[in-house]
Amino acid sequence: MKLLVILYILLLVGCNRKSLVNSGCIRNCYQILKDSANSKLRESGEIKGRLFDFADNSPVTNARIIIKGTNFEQELKPNKYGKFSIELNEGSYIINISRIGIHELTTQQIKVRKGHLMKIDFMITYEI
């Protein structure tokens, strides 16, 4: 929402219809928004991952992913490809994966650093 307000103000203040096309104002506004989005990642870190079945490498989509940190807990669901992602403040987190019929997975502490992307894939096996 904040980015849309910034774009609207930039268009309102600095650009009229004619200058939008001729001066590259839209391109400049886009660059400002892009830089703002990139600075957000620099202020936080990101975890991306994938859940897949050990037996046939197919995506696991109906699992619960719980990210726990100090005074923080959030539940995620993987998409149809078994992928998930979350932006987090710098700090230590534990990831817990659960689903009926599988062994529950819990990671050791994972350190998230500002501006860094961490990729983690989870191989799911079924309880026998």
N, C-alpha and C positions, 0 to 999 in steps of 0.2 A: 504494500500500500504506500509506504514511504517513497519508494522508487517511482511509482506512478505519479505521486504528487510532485516530486522533483522534476520529472519529465514535463508535466503539465505547466509548471511554473516557468521552466526554461523555454518552452514553446510560446507561452503567453508573453513573457517579457522580451525575449530576444528574437523572435521569429514571427514574421507575418507570412501569409500564403505564398507570396512571390519569393520571399527569401528562403522558404523551406526547400524549394527546388533548386534555386540558383546558388545558394551559399553553402549548401551541405549541412544545414542546421540539423536535419534529422540524423545524419551520420555522426555529428558531434554529440548530440543528445544520446545516441546509442552508445558511443564510446564512454560517456560519463556513467551511464547505467552499467555497462560492462565492467568498468573499473571499480564501481561501487560493489558489484557482486563479487569480484575477485578479492577486494579488501575484506569482505565478510569472511571468506575462507582463510585469509591470513590471520584473522582474529580468533579463529577456531580451527579445529581439525576435523577430519572426516574419516569415518569407517565405512567401507563398502565390502560386501561379501556375497557369497552364494552358498545355497544349501543344495546338495545333490545326493542322490541315492548311490550308495557304494556298489550295489549289484549291477545296475545298468546305466549309471551316470545321468539318469533323468532328473530334472529339477524337482525339489521338494517344495511344495507351495502351501501346505496346510500345517505349518509349524508355528509355534510362538517363539519370538526372539525377544528376550528381555535384557535390556542394557541397564546395569546398576553402577552407580557411582556414589560419592559422598553426597547425601541429601538429594539424590537424583535416581529416578527409575522410569524407564519408558519401554513400552511394549511395541514391537514392530511386527509386521507380517511381510513375508517375502512376496514378490510379484509373481506373475505366471511363469517366469523364467527361473524362479528360485532366488532372485537377487534382492538385496536390501541395501540401504544406505542411510546414514544419519550424520549430521553435523553436531559436534560436541565441543564444549569448552575444554581447554587444556586440563588434563588430570588423568586419574587412574579409573578404569572401568572393568567390570566383569560382564561377560556375555553368557547368557543361559539360553539354551535351545531346548524346547520340549515339544513333544507330539505323542499322541496315543500310539503305542506299539513300538516306540523307539527308546533306546537308552537316552536318558537326559544328558546333555552335554553342557559342561561349564568350563569356561576358559580360565586360565590364570589371569592375574591382573594385566590389563593392556594399558599402556601409556599413550595417551593422545597428546600430540604436540601441535602448537599453533602452526597453521599453514601446511600441515602434512596430511597426506592421504594414506590410510592403512587398508590393505586388502586382505581379507580373511575368507577362505573357503572352508565349508564344513561338509565332511563326508558322513552321511547318515546311514547307520546300520540298524536293522530291526531286531527286537528282542525275540528270542526263541524259547 
